[in-house]
Amino acid sequence: MLGTTLRGRYEIIRQLGKGWFAETYLAKDKDLPGNPYCVVKRLKPRSTEPFLLQTARRLFEQEAQVLYKLGNHEQIPRLLAHFQENEDFYLVQEFIEGNVISQELKAGTKWSEQEVIKFLEDILNILKYVHQQNVIHRDIKPANLIRRTIDGKLVLIDFGAVKQISVLAANLQGKTIAIGTPGYMPSEQNSGHPKFNSDIYAVGLIAIQALTGMLPDQLPRNPNTYKIHWRGLVDIKSCLIDVLDKMVNYDFRDRYQSVTDVLQAIADIKKEKKQSLNKKVAIAVVVVAFILSITVLAFPQIRQLFILPGQDSPINTEFSVYENPNYSIQIQYPLSWRVLPIGDPFTGDIVKFWSPPTSSTKKITAEVNINVENLKEPISLEGYTNISVNEITQFFTDAIIHESYSTKLSNLPAHQVIYSGKEEGYNVKRMAVWTLKNNKAYIITYTAEEGQYDRYLSISQKMINSLKIY
């Protein structure tokens, strides 16, 4: 297959994997600019049995329709093409650049409780969509989860016809195989009767693997009940243990019956943790405030110790208001900062704010910019975000994406990205937030030298939060 070009378009350049009835290849799409990578799956039924070929063709068409529909989710690879040549079936899917989770879960590696909760939320929200399409994945495991390079999000792979047709072919040849991977596959799935919560079982086992650093087949089990005994392997006292235990219950009837139920349980854990933290913080603040008040009253000169020269803080900074009716924006900014109204309709630059220079550098240490981009055609926030993040990684020198997540800007759905890299020879760190309204993109960006980023973060965040788009 190497060097072969399918349909005069998909040039096979490397084999990625090989199974009993299927092979997976990395290919280049010669019809698109830049010849982007794609993944080609080749299914070889290895049988001349007419019934097998006829049924395989029917399943292949059905599964292609499912894959096409599932690809509407941004964290599932898109189906680009499907076709049959010489009794072999081919699927062409989007190539996802990133690292498989199995690389992150090397033997002995342990994740924190917070990392596991974030992982669960991410994968379960994908799975929620999959189940809404009446599809059971049946092979969720670390090797089928990719952390996408561009934004750090998880992508669920390996759906489709390959599994069902392979099982059909094996059964016709007198072999009995189940779809799934030992260790991550519950008993009902192993016996050929998968449920929707069979996928929940697999996700729960990956989470336990991440917390304990142990593979599923290394975890101790009760020989009579098959219950996994892992509580003593971790130092966690939250309800997360109970949630995971219910996810991996041996009897599917005692598991969570839907992904929504699991997500609600995780939301309850986060709410409980937040309330506990807020209570501790409130007590600490009262105690510290009392001690400081007594100290300052007794020794007024000590107050000077708490004032850092050149330190910007939203608490003791006076603000003014900048408004531009032409672009329907209003924002608060520190009186000590310089303002440069631009209003360039070609570049989209509207206004720039600079912090005063410090004695340690001649370069302006922080700036906040507002841009308004007229969109040529309607686009979703998700689509605009994908384009923007891709531009950052491609055109910003040595770009590293630190955080990328949904947020609010002027009470509108928005997206925030924090990244760093080089600009004009300086190491800089940047926070960009954007939203869409009236076929326009509103972007506000905070930039500072990397060493000064935290210094001006609070005051810049207040500026961003004060932005009004009307």
C-alpha positions as a Markdown table, in Angstrom:
| # | Residue | x | y | z |
|---|---|---|---|---|
| 1 | Met | 0.0 | 0.0 | 0.0 |
| 2 | Leu | 2.9 | 2.4 | 0.7 |
| 3 | Gly | 3.2 | 4.8 | -2.2 |
| 4 | Thr | -0.2 | 4.0 | -3.5 |
| 5 | Thr | -2.6 | 6.8 | -4.4 |
| 6 | Leu | -6.2 | 6.0 | -3.9 |
| 7 | Arg | -8.8 | 7.5 | -6.2 |
| 8 | Gly | -5.9 | 9.7 | -7.6 |
| 9 | Arg | -6.1 | 11.7 | -4.4 |
| 10 | Tyr | -5.0 | 10.0 | -1.2 |
| 11 | Glu | -1.3 | 9.2 | -1.2 |
| 12 | Ile | -0.4 | 6.5 | 1.3 |
| 13 | Ile | 2.8 | 7.5 | 3.1 |
| 14 | Arg | 3.0 | 5.4 | 6.3 |
| 15 | Gln | 1.3 | 2.6 | 8.1 |
| 16 | Leu | -0.1 | 3.5 | 11.5 |
| 17 | Gly | -1.5 | 0.2 | 12.6 |
| 18 | Lys | -2.6 | -3.3 | 11.5 |
| 19 | Gly | -5.2 | -5.6 | 12.8 |
| 20 | Trp | -6.8 | -8.9 | 11.9 |
| 21 | Phe | -9.1 | -7.5 | 9.2 |
| 22 | Ala | -8.1 | -3.8 | 9.0 |
| 23 | Glu | -5.1 | -1.6 | 8.3 |
| 24 | Thr | -4.7 | 2.1 | 9.1 |
| 25 | Tyr | -2.5 | 4.5 | 7.1 |
| 26 | Leu | -1.3 | 8.1 | 7.2 |
| 27 | Ala | -2.0 | 9.7 | 3.9 |
| 28 | Lys | -1.7 | 13.1 | 2.1 |
| 29 | Asp | -4.7 | 14.7 | 0.4 |
| 30 | Lys | -3.2 | 15.8 | -2.9 |
| 31 | Asp | -6.4 | 17.7 | -3.9 |
| 32 | Leu | -6.2 | 20.3 | -1.1 |
| 33 | Pro | -3.7 | 23.2 | -0.7 |
| 34 | Gly | -0.7 | 22.2 | 1.3 |
| 35 | Asn | -1.5 | 18.4 | 0.9 |
| 36 | Pro | -2.8 | 18.1 | 4.5 |
| 37 | Tyr | -2.6 | 14.7 | 6.3 |
| 38 | Cys | -5.5 | 12.4 | 6.6 |
| 39 | Val | -6.1 | 8.9 | 8.0 |
| 40 | Val | -7.1 | 6.1 | 5.7 |
| 41 | Lys | -8.6 | 2.9 | 7.2 |
| 42 | Arg | -8.6 | -0.1 | 4.9 |
| 43 | Leu | -10.9 | -3.0 | 5.7 |
| 44 | Lys | -10.2 | -6.4 | 4.1 |
| 45 | Pro | -13.0 | -8.9 | 4.8 |
| 46 | Arg | -10.7 | -11.7 | 3.6 |
| 47 | Ser | -13.6 | -13.8 | 2.5 |
| 48 | Thr | -15.4 | -14.7 | -0.8 |
| 49 | Glu | -18.6 | -15.5 | 1.1 |
| 50 | Pro | -21.3 | -13.6 | -0.8 |
| 51 | Phe | -23.3 | -13.1 | 2.4 |
| 52 | Leu | -20.3 | -11.6 | 4.2 |
| 53 | Leu | -19.5 | -9.2 | 1.4 |
| 54 | Gln | -23.2 | -8.1 | 1.0 |
| 55 | Thr | -23.6 | -7.6 | 4.7 |
| 56 | Ala | -20.3 | -5.9 | 5.1 |
| 57 | Arg | -21.2 | -3.5 | 2.3 |
| 58 | Arg | -24.5 | -2.7 | 4.1 |
| 59 | Leu | -22.8 | -2.2 | 7.5 |
| 60 | Phe | -20.1 | -0.1 | 5.9 |
| 61 | Glu | -22.7 | 2.3 | 4.4 |
| 62 | Gln | -24.6 | 2.5 | 7.7 |
| 63 | Glu | -21.5 | 3.1 | 9.7 |
| 64 | Ala | -20.2 | 5.7 | 7.2 |
| 65 | Gln | -23.5 | 7.6 | 7.8 |
| 66 | Val | -22.9 | 7.4 | 11.6 |
| 67 | Leu | -19.3 | 8.6 | 11.3 |
| 68 | Tyr | -20.4 | 11.5 | 9.1 |
| 69 | Lys | -23.0 | 12.6 | 11.7 |
| 70 | Leu | -20.6 | 12.1 | 14.6 |
| 71 | Gly | -18.0 | 14.3 | 12.9 |
| 72 | Asn | -20.2 | 17.3 | 13.5 |
| 73 | His | -18.8 | 17.4 | 17.0 |
| 74 | Glu | -15.5 | 19.3 | 17.2 |
| 75 | Gln | -13.9 | 16.6 | 19.3 |
| 76 | Ile | -14.6 | 13.7 | 16.9 |
| 77 | Pro | -12.6 | 13.4 | 13.6 |
| 78 | Arg | -14.6 | 14.3 | 10.5 |
| 79 | Leu | -15.3 | 11.7 | 7.9 |
| 80 | Leu | -13.8 | 13.0 | 4.6 |
| 81 | Ala | -14.7 | 10.1 | 2.3 |
| 82 | His | -15.7 | 6.5 | 2.1 |
| 83 | Phe | -15.5 | 4.1 | -0.9 |
| 84 | Gln | -14.9 | 0.5 | -2.0 |
| 85 | Glu | -12.2 | -0.7 | -4.3 |
| 86 | Asn | -11.5 | -4.4 | -5.2 |
| 87 | Glu | -13.7 | -5.8 | -2.5 |
| 88 | Asp | -11.8 | -3.6 | 0.1 |
| 89 | Phe | -13.5 | -0.9 | 2.0 |
| 90 | Tyr | -11.9 | 2.5 | 2.8 |
| 91 | Leu | -12.7 | 5.3 | 5.2 |
| 92 | Val | -10.8 | 8.6 | 5.0 |
| 93 | Gln | -10.9 | 10.7 | 8.2 |
| 94 | Glu | -9.5 | 13.9 | 9.5 |
| 95 | Phe | -6.0 | 13.6 | 10.9 |
| 96 | Ile | -5.7 | 14.8 | 14.5 |
| 97 | Glu | -2.3 | 16.2 | 15.6 |
| 98 | Gly | -1.6 | 15.5 | 19.2 |
| 99 | Asn | -0.5 | 13.0 | 21.8 |
| 100 | Val | -2.5 | 9.9 | 22.7 |
| 101 | Ile | -3.5 | 9.7 | 26.4 |
| 102 | Ser | -1.7 | 6.4 | 26.7 |
| 103 | Gln | 1.6 | 8.4 | 26.4 |
| 104 | Glu | 0.5 | 10.6 | 29.4 |
| 105 | Leu | -0.5 | 7.5 | 31.4 |
| 106 | Lys | 2.9 | 5.8 | 31.3 |
| 107 | Ala | 3.4 | 3.2 | 34.1 |
| 108 | Gly | 3.6 | 4.9 | 37.5 |
| 109 | Thr | 2.4 | 8.3 | 36.3 |
| 110 | Lys | -0.3 | 9.7 | 38.5 |
| 111 | Trp | -2.7 | 12.5 | 37.9 |
| 112 | Ser | -4.1 | 14.9 | 40.5 |
| 113 | Glu | -7.7 | 14.7 | 41.5 |
| 114 | Gln | -8.3 | 18.1 | 39.7 |
| 115 | Glu | -6.7 | 16.7 | 36.5 |
| 116 | Val | -8.9 | 13.7 | 36.6 |
| 117 | Ile | -12.1 | 15.7 | 37.1 |
| 118 | Lys | -11.2 | 17.9 | 34.2 |
| 119 | Phe | -10.5 | 14.8 | 32.1 |
| 120 | Leu | -13.9 | 13.3 | 33.1 |
| 121 | Glu | -15.7 | 16.5 | 32.1 |
| 122 | Asp | -14.0 | 16.7 | 28.8 |
| 123 | Ile | -14.5 | 13.0 | 27.7 |
| 124 | Leu | -18.0 | 12.7 | 29.1 |
| 125 | Asn | -19.2 | 15.7 | 27.2 |
| 126 | Ile | -18.0 | 14.1 | 24.0 |
| 127 | Leu | -19.6 | 10.8 | 25.0 |
| 128 | Lys | -22.9 | 12.6 | 25.8 |
| 129 | Tyr | -23.1 | 13.7 | 22.2 |
| 130 | Val | -22.2 | 10.2 | 20.9 |
| 131 | His | -24.9 | 8.6 | 23.0 |
| 132 | Gln | -27.5 | 11.2 | 21.9 |
| 133 | Gln | -26.8 | 9.9 | 18.4 |
| 134 | Asn | -27.8 | 6.4 | 19.7 |
| 135 | Val | -24.2 | 5.2 | 19.2 |
| 136 | Ile | -22.1 | 3.1 | 21.7 |
| 137 | His | -18.4 | 3.6 | 21.1 |
| 138 | Arg | -17.4 | 0.2 | 22.7 |
| 139 | Asp | -13.6 | 0.7 | 22.6 |
| 140 | Ile | -12.8 | 3.7 | 24.8 |
| 141 | Lys | -9.3 | 3.4 | 26.1 |
| 142 | Pro | -6.2 | 5.7 | 26.4 |
| 143 | Ala | -5.0 | 4.8 | 22.9 |
| 144 | Asn | -8.3 | 6.0 | 21.4 |
| 145 | Leu | -8.1 | 9.4 | 23.1 |
| 146 | Ile | -5.9 | 12.2 | 21.6 |
| 147 | Arg | -5.0 | 15.4 | 23.3 |
| 148 | Arg | -5.1 | 17.8 | 20.4 |
| 149 | Thr | -2.0 | 20.0 | 20.1 |
| 150 | Ile | -3.8 | 23.1 | 18.9 |
| 151 | Asp | -6.0 | 23.6 | 22.0 |
| 152 | Gly | -5.3 | 20.8 | 24.5 |
| 153 | Lys | -8.8 | 19.3 | 24.1 |
| 154 | Leu | -9.5 | 15.6 | 24.0 |
| 155 | Val | -10.5 | 13.9 | 20.7 |
| 156 | Leu | -12.3 | 10.6 | 20.7 |
| 157 | Ile | -11.2 | 8.3 | 17.8 |
| 158 | Asp | -11.7 | 4.8 | 16.3 |
| 159 | Phe | -15.4 | 4.6 | 15.6 |
| 160 | Gly | -17.0 | 2.8 | 12.8 |
| 161 | Ala | -17.5 | 0.0 | 10.4 |
| 162 | Val | -14.1 | -1.7 | 11.0 |
| 163 | Lys | -15.2 | -3.1 | 14.3 |
| 164 | Gln | -18.6 | -4.5 | 13.2 |
| 165 | Ile | -17.5 | -5.9 | 9.9 |
| 166 | Ser | -14.4 | -7.5 | 11.5 |
| 167 | Val | -16.6 | -9.2 | 14.1 |
| 168 | Leu | -19.0 | -10.4 | 11.4 |
| 169 | Ala | -16.1 | -11.9 | 9.4 |
| 170 | Ala | -14.7 | -13.6 | 12.4 |
| 171 | Asn | -18.0 | -15.1 | 13.4 |
| 172 | Leu | -18.5 | -16.5 | 9.9 |
| 173 | Gln | -15.1 | -18.2 | 10.1 |
| 174 | Gly | -16.0 | -19.8 | 13.4 |
| 175 | Lys | -14.1 | -17.4 | 15.6 |
| 176 | Thr | -15.8 | -15.6 | 18.5 |
| 177 | Ile | -14.5 | -12.1 | 19.3 |
| 178 | Ala | -16.0 | -9.1 | 21.1 |
| 179 | Ile | -15.5 | -5.5 | 20.2 |
| 180 | Gly | -13.4 | -3.8 | 22.8 |
| 181 | Thr | -10.1 | -4.0 | 24.7 |
| 182 | Pro | -9.6 | -6.3 | 27.7 |
| 183 | Gly | -9.3 | -4.4 | 30.9 |
| 184 | Tyr | -11.5 | -1.5 | 29.7 |
| 185 | Met | -14.3 | -3.8 | 28.6 |
| 186 | Pro | -17.1 | -4.7 | 31.1 |
| 187 | Ser | -18.5 | -8.2 | 31.3 |
| 188 | Glu | -21.8 | -7.5 | 29.5 |
| 189 | Gln | -19.8 | -6.1 | 26.5 |
| 190 | Asn | -17.4 | -9.1 | 26.6 |
| 191 | Ser | -20.4 | -11.4 | 26.2 |
| 192 | Gly | -21.7 | -9.4 | 23.2 |
| 193 | His | -24.3 | -7.3 | 24.9 |
| 194 | Pro | -22.9 | -3.8 | 25.2 |
| 195 | Lys | -24.9 | -1.0 | 27.0 |
| 196 | Phe | -24.6 | 2.7 | 26.9 |
| 197 | Asn | -23.0 | 2.6 | 30.3 |
| 198 | Ser | -20.4 | 0.1 | 29.0 |
| 199 | Asp | -18.7 | 3.3 | 27.7 |
| 200 | Ile | -19.1 | 4.8 | 31.2 |
| 201 | Tyr | -17.3 | 1.8 | 32.7 |
| 202 | Ala | -14.3 | 2.3 | 30.3 |
| 203 | Val | -14.1 | 6.0 | 31.2 |
| 204 | Gly | -14.2 | 5.2 | 34.9 |
| 205 | Leu | -11.3 | 2.7 | 34.5 |
| 206 | Ile | -9.2 | 5.2 | 32.7 |
| 207 | Ala | -9.8 | 7.7 | 35.5 |
| 208 | Ile | -8.8 | 5.1 | 38.1 |
| 209 | Gln | -5.7 | 4.3 | 36.1 |
| 210 | Ala | -4.8 | 8.0 | 36.0 |
| 211 | Leu | -5.2 | 8.3 | 39.8 |
| 212 | Thr | -3.4 | 5.1 | 40.8 |
| 213 | Gly | -0.7 | 4.8 | 38.0 |
| 214 | Met | -1.8 | 1.2 | 37.5 |
| 215 | Leu | -3.1 | -0.5 | 34.4 |
| 216 | Pro | -6.6 | -2.1 | 34.8 |
| 217 | Asp | -5.3 | -5.6 | 34.8 |
| 218 | Gln | -3.0 | -4.7 | 37.7 |
| 219 | Leu | -5.8 | -3.4 | 40.0 |
| 220 | Pro | -6.8 | -5.8 | 42.8 |
| 221 | Arg | -10.3 | -7.3 | 42.5 |
| 222 | Asn | -12.6 | -9.4 | 44.7 |
| 223 | Pro | -12.6 | -12.9 | 43.2 |
| 224 | Asn | -16.3 | -13.3 | 44.1 |
| 225 | Thr | -17.9 | -10.0 | 43.4 |
| 226 | Tyr | -15.2 | -8.7 | 40.9 |
| 227 | Lys | -15.3 | -5.4 | 42.6 |
| 228 | Ile | -12.1 | -3.3 | 42.0 |
| 229 | His | -10.3 | -2.5 | 45.3 |
| 230 | Trp | -8.4 | 0.7 | 44.6 |
| 231 | Arg | -9.4 | 3.1 | 47.4 |
| 232 | Gly | -6.3 | 2.3 | 49.5 |
| 233 | Leu | -4.1 | 3.1 | 46.5 |
| 234 | Val | -4.9 | 6.9 | 46.5 |
| 235 | Asp | -4.9 | 9.7 | 49.0 |
| 236 | Ile | -8.3 | 11.2 | 48.2 |
| 237 | Lys | -11.1 | 11.8 | 50.6 |
| 238 | Ser | -13.7 | 13.4 | 48.3 |
| 239 | Cys | -16.8 | 11.9 | 46.8 |
| 240 | Leu | -14.9 | 11.3 | 43.5 |
| 241 | Ile | -14.0 | 7.8 | 44.8 |
| 242 | Asp | -17.7 | 7.0 | 45.2 |
| 243 | Val | -18.5 | 8.4 | 41.7 |
| 244 | Leu | -15.7 | 6.3 | 40.1 |
| 245 | Asp | -16.8 | 3.2 | 42.0 |
| 246 | Lys | -20.3 | 3.5 | 40.6 |
| 247 | Met | -19.0 | 4.1 | 37.1 |
| 248 | Val | -17.0 | 0.8 | 37.2 |
| 249 | Asn | -19.6 | -1.4 | 39.0 |
| 250 | Tyr | -19.4 | -4.9 | 37.7 |
| 251 | Asp | -23.2 | -5.1 | 37.3 |
| 252 | Phe | -24.3 | -2.6 | 34.6 |
| 253 | Arg | -27.6 | -2.2 | 36.4 |
| 254 | Asp | -25.8 | -0.7 | 39.4 |
| 255 | Arg | -23.8 | 1.8 | 37.3 |
| 256 | Tyr | -24.8 | 5.3 | 36.3 |
| 257 | Gln | -27.4 | 4.8 | 33.6 |
| 258 | Ser | -26.5 | 7.9 | 31.5 |
| 259 | Val | -23.6 | 10.3 | 31.0 |
| 260 | Thr | -25.8 | 13.1 | 32.2 |
| 261 | Asp | -26.0 | 11.4 | 35.6 |
| 262 | Val | -22.2 | 11.2 | 35.9 |
| 263 | Leu | -21.7 | 14.8 | 34.8 |
| 264 | Gln | -24.2 | 15.9 | 37.5 |
| 265 | Ala | -22.3 | 13.9 | 40.1 |
| 266 | Ile | -19.1 | 15.6 | 39.1 |
| 267 | Ala | -20.7 | 19.0 | 39.2 |
| 268 | Asp | -21.9 | 18.3 | 42.7 |
| 269 | Ile | -18.3 | 17.4 | 43.7 |
| 270 | Lys | -17.0 | 20.7 | 42.3 |
| 271 | Lys | -19.7 | 22.6 | 44.1 |
| 272 | Glu | -18.9 | 21.0 | 47.4 |
| 273 | Lys | -15.2 | 21.7 | 47.0 |
| 274 | Lys | -15.9 | 25.3 | 46.1 |
| 275 | Gln | -18.1 | 25.8 | 49.1 |
| 276 | Ser | -15.5 | 24.3 | 51.4 |
| 277 | Leu | -12.7 | 26.4 | 49.9 |
| 278 | Asn | -14.8 | 29.6 | 50.2 |
| 279 | Lys | -15.5 | 28.9 | 53.8 |
| 280 | Lys | -11.8 | 28.3 | 54.6 |
| 281 | Val | -10.8 | 31.5 | 52.6 |
| 282 | Ala | -13.4 | 33.6 | 54.4 |
| 283 | Ile | -12.1 | 32.5 | 57.8 |
| 284 | Ala | -8.5 | 33.2 | 56.8 |
| 285 | Val | -9.4 | 36.6 | 55.4 |
| 286 | Val | -11.2 | 37.6 | 58.6 |
| 287 | Val | -8.2 | 36.5 | 60.7 |
| 288 | Val | -5.6 | 38.2 | 58.5 |
| 289 | Ala | -7.7 | 41.4 | 58.3 |
| 290 | Phe | -8.1 | 41.6 | 62.0 |
| 291 | Ile | -4.3 | 41.1 | 62.6 |
| 292 | Leu | -3.4 | 43.7 | 60.0 |
| 293 | Ser | -5.9 | 46.2 | 61.3 |
| 294 | Ile | -4.5 | 45.9 | 64.8 |
| 295 | Thr | -0.9 | 46.1 | 63.5 |
| 296 | Val | -1.5 | 49.2 | 61.3 |
| 297 | Leu | -3.4 | 51.0 | 64.0 |
| 298 | Ala | -0.7 | 50.4 | 66.5 |
| 299 | Phe | 2.2 | 51.1 | 64.1 |
| 300 | Pro | 1.1 | 53.4 | 61.3 |
| 301 | Gln | 4.6 | 53.4 | 59.8 |
| 302 | Ile | 4.3 | 49.7 | 59.1 |
| 303 | Arg | 1.7 | 50.6 | 56.4 |
| 304 | Gln | 4.6 | 51.6 | 54.1 |
| 305 | Leu | 5.8 | 48.0 | 54.1 |
| 306 | Phe | 2.6 | 47.0 | 52.2 |
| 307 | Ile | 3.1 | 49.5 | 49.4 |
| 308 | Leu | 5.2 | 48.3 | 46.5 |
| 309 | Pro | 6.5 | 51.1 | 44.2 |
| 310 | Gly | 5.1 | 50.8 | 40.7 |
| 311 | Gln | 2.7 | 48.0 | 41.6 |
| 312 | Asp | -0.6 | 48.3 | 39.8 |
| 313 | Ser | -3.6 | 47.1 | 41.7 |
| 314 | Pro | -7.3 | 47.4 | 40.9 |
| 315 | Ile | -8.0 | 48.2 | 44.5 |
| 316 | Asn | -6.0 | 51.4 | 44.8 |
| 317 | Thr | -6.0 | 52.5 | 41.1 |
| 318 | Glu | -8.2 | 55.3 | 39.8 |
| 319 | Phe | -10.1 | 54.5 | 36.6 |
| 320 | Ser | -11.5 | 56.6 | 33.7 |
| 321 | Val | -13.8 | 55.6 | 30.9 |
| 322 | Tyr | -13.1 | 55.3 | 27.2 |
| 323 | Glu | -16.0 | 55.1 | 24.8 |
| 324 | Asn | -16.2 | 54.7 | 21.1 |
| 325 | Pro | -19.8 | 55.0 | 19.8 |
| 326 | Asn | -18.8 | 54.2 | 16.2 |
| 327 | Tyr | -17.8 | 50.7 | 17.4 |
| 328 | Ser | -20.3 | 50.5 | 20.2 |
| 329 | Ile | -17.7 | 49.8 | 22.9 |
| 330 | Gln | -17.0 | 51.2 | 26.4 |
| 331 | Ile | -14.2 | 50.2 | 28.7 |
| 332 | Gln | -12.6 | 51.4 | 32.0 |
| 333 | Tyr | -8.9 | 52.0 | 32.1 |
| 334 | Pro | -6.4 | 53.3 | 34.7 |
| 335 | Leu | -5.8 | 57.1 | 34.7 |
| 336 | Ser | -2.0 | 56.4 | 34.9 |
| 337 | Trp | -2.1 | 54.5 | 31.6 |
| 338 | Arg | -1.6 | 56.1 | 28.2 |
| 339 | Val | -4.5 | 55.9 | 25.6 |
| 340 | Leu | -4.1 | 55.9 | 21.9 |
| 341 | Pro | -7.4 | 55.9 | 19.9 |
| 342 | Ile | -6.8 | 54.4 | 16.5 |
| 343 | Gly | -10.1 | 53.5 | 14.8 |
| 344 | Asp | -8.5 | 52.0 | 11.7 |
| 345 | Pro | -11.3 | 50.3 | 9.7 |
| 346 | Phe | -8.8 | 48.3 | 7.6 |
| 347 | Thr | -6.7 | 46.7 | 10.4 |
| 348 | Gly | -9.6 | 46.7 | 12.9 |
| 349 | Asp | -7.4 | 48.3 | 15.6 |
| 350 | Ile | -9.7 | 50.6 | 17.7 |
| 351 | Val | -7.8 | 51.6 | 20.8 |
| 352 | Lys | -4.6 | 50.8 | 22.7 |
| 353 | Phe | -3.8 | 51.3 | 26.4 |
| 354 | Trp | -0.2 | 51.3 | 27.8 |
| 355 | Ser | 1.0 | 51.0 | 31.3 |
| 356 | Pro | 3.6 | 53.5 | 32.4 |
| 357 | Pro | 7.2 | 52.3 | 31.9 |
| 358 | Thr | 9.1 | 51.1 | 35.0 |
| 359 | Ser | 12.6 | 51.9 | 36.1 |
| 360 | Ser | 13.7 | 48.3 | 35.3 |
| 361 | Thr | 13.0 | 48.4 | 31.6 |
| 362 | Lys | 12.7 | 51.0 | 28.9 |
| 363 | Lys | 10.1 | 48.9 | 27.1 |
| 364 | Ile | 6.4 | 49.4 | 27.8 |
| 365 | Thr | 5.7 | 46.6 | 30.2 |
| 366 | Ala | 2.0 | 46.0 | 29.5 |
| 367 | Glu | -0.6 | 46.9 | 26.9 |
| 368 | Val | -4.3 | 46.2 | 26.3 |
| 369 | Asn | -5.7 | 46.4 | 22.7 |
| 370 | Ile | -9.2 | 46.3 | 21.4 |
| 371 | Asn | -9.9 | 45.1 | 17.8 |
| 372 | Val | -13.1 | 44.9 | 15.9 |
| 373 | Glu | -13.1 | 42.6 | 12.9 |
| 374 | Asn | -15.9 | 42.7 | 10.3 |
| 375 | Leu | -16.7 | 39.1 | 9.3 |
| 376 | Lys | -17.1 | 38.5 | 5.6 |
| 377 | Glu | -19.7 | 35.7 | 6.3 |
| 378 | Pro | -21.5 | 34.3 | 9.3 |
| 379 | Ile | -19.4 | 32.0 | 11.5 |
| 380 | Ser | -19.9 | 30.3 | 14.8 |
| 381 | Leu | -17.8 | 31.2 | 17.9 |
| 382 | Glu | -16.4 | 27.7 | 17.8 |
| 383 | Gly | -15.4 | 28.1 | 14.1 |
| 384 | Tyr | -13.8 | 31.5 | 14.7 |
| 385 | Thr | -12.0 | 30.1 | 17.7 |
| 386 | Asn | -10.5 | 27.2 | 15.7 |
| 387 | Ile | -9.2 | 29.7 | 13.1 |
| 388 | Ser | -7.8 | 32.1 | 15.7 |
| 389 | Val | -6.0 | 29.4 | 17.7 |
| 390 | Asn | -4.6 | 27.9 | 14.5 |
| 391 | Glu | -3.3 | 31.4 | 13.5 |
| 392 | Ile | -1.6 | 31.8 | 16.9 |
| 393 | Thr | 0.2 | 28.4 | 16.6 |
| 394 | Gln | 1.3 | 29.0 | 13.0 |
| 395 | Phe | 2.3 | 32.7 | 13.0 |
| 396 | Phe | 3.3 | 33.6 | 16.5 |
| 397 | Thr | 7.0 | 32.7 | 17.0 |
| 398 | Asp | 7.6 | 29.8 | 19.4 |
| 399 | Ala | 3.9 | 29.9 | 20.4 |
| 400 | Ile | 2.9 | 27.9 | 23.5 |
| 401 | Ile | -0.8 | 27.6 | 24.3 |
| 402 | His | -1.1 | 27.6 | 28.1 |
| 403 | Glu | -4.9 | 27.7 | 28.5 |
| 404 | Ser | -7.9 | 27.7 | 26.1 |
| 405 | Tyr | -11.5 | 27.7 | 27.4 |
| 406 | Ser | -15.0 | 29.2 | 27.1 |
| 407 | Thr | -15.8 | 32.3 | 29.0 |
| 408 | Lys | -18.0 | 35.5 | 28.9 |
| 409 | Leu | -17.2 | 38.9 | 27.5 |
| 410 | Ser | -19.7 | 41.8 | 28.0 |
| 411 | Asn | -22.2 | 39.0 | 29.0 |
| 412 | Leu | -21.8 | 37.3 | 25.6 |
| 413 | Pro | -20.4 | 33.8 | 25.0 |
| 414 | Ala | -16.7 | 34.2 | 24.4 |
| 415 | His | -13.4 | 32.3 | 24.3 |
| 416 | Gln | -10.2 | 33.0 | 26.1 |
| 417 | Val | -6.7 | 31.9 | 25.2 |
| 418 | Ile | -3.5 | 32.5 | 27.2 |
| 419 | Tyr | -0.3 | 31.9 | 25.3 |
| 420 | Ser | 3.4 | 32.9 | 25.1 |
| 421 | Gly | 6.1 | 33.3 | 22.6 |
| 422 | Lys | 8.6 | 35.8 | 21.1 |
| 423 | Glu | 7.8 | 39.2 | 19.7 |
| 424 | Glu | 10.4 | 41.6 | 18.5 |
| 425 | Gly | 13.0 | 39.6 | 20.4 |
| 426 | Tyr | 11.2 | 39.7 | 23.7 |
| 427 | Asn | 9.6 | 36.8 | 25.5 |
| 428 | Val | 5.9 | 37.9 | 25.9 |
| 429 | Lys | 2.8 | 36.4 | 27.4 |
| 430 | Arg | -0.6 | 37.2 | 26.1 |
| 431 | Met | -4.3 | 36.8 | 27.1 |
| 432 | Ala | -6.8 | 37.2 | 24.3 |
| 433 | Val | -10.6 | 37.1 | 24.7 |
| 434 | Trp | -13.0 | 37.3 | 21.8 |
| 435 | Thr | -16.7 | 37.2 | 21.2 |
| 436 | Leu | -19.1 | 37.6 | 18.2 |
| 437 | Lys | -21.9 | 40.1 | 17.8 |
| 438 | Asn | -23.8 | 41.5 | 14.7 |
| 439 | Asn | -21.4 | 39.8 | 12.3 |
| 440 | Lys | -18.4 | 41.3 | 14.0 |
| 441 | Ala | -15.6 | 39.8 | 16.1 |
| 442 | Tyr | -14.6 | 41.8 | 19.2 |
| 443 | Ile | -11.1 | 41.0 | 20.5 |
| 444 | Ile | -9.5 | 42.4 | 23.6 |
| 445 | Thr | -5.9 | 41.4 | 24.2 |
| 446 | Tyr | -3.6 | 41.9 | 27.2 |
| 447 | Thr | 0.2 | 41.6 | 26.4 |
| 448 | Ala | 3.2 | 41.9 | 28.7 |
| 449 | Glu | 6.8 | 40.8 | 28.9 |
| 450 | Glu | 6.7 | 37.3 | 30.4 |
| 451 | Gly | 8.4 | 38.4 | 33.6 |
| 452 | Gln | 5.8 | 41.2 | 34.1 |
| 453 | Tyr | 2.7 | 39.3 | 33.1 |
| 454 | Asp | 1.5 | 38.6 | 36.6 |
| 455 | Arg | 2.3 | 42.1 | 37.8 |
| 456 | Tyr | -0.4 | 43.7 | 35.6 |
| 457 | Leu | -2.8 | 40.7 | 35.3 |
| 458 | Ser | -5.3 | 41.8 | 37.9 |
| 459 | Ile | -5.7 | 45.3 | 36.6 |
| 460 | Ser | -5.9 | 44.1 | 32.9 |
| 461 | Gln | -8.5 | 41.5 | 34.0 |
| 462 | Lys | -10.6 | 44.4 | 35.5 |
| 463 | Met | -10.3 | 46.3 | 32.2 |
| 464 | Ile | -11.4 | 43.2 | 30.2 |
| 465 | Asn | -14.3 | 42.6 | 32.6 |
| 466 | Ser | -15.4 | 46.2 | 32.3 |
| 467 | Leu | -15.7 | 46.1 | 28.5 |
| 468 | Lys | -19.3 | 46.8 | 27.3 |
| 469 | Ile | -20.4 | 46.0 | 23.8 |
| 470 | Tyr | -23.7 | 47.6 | 23.1 |
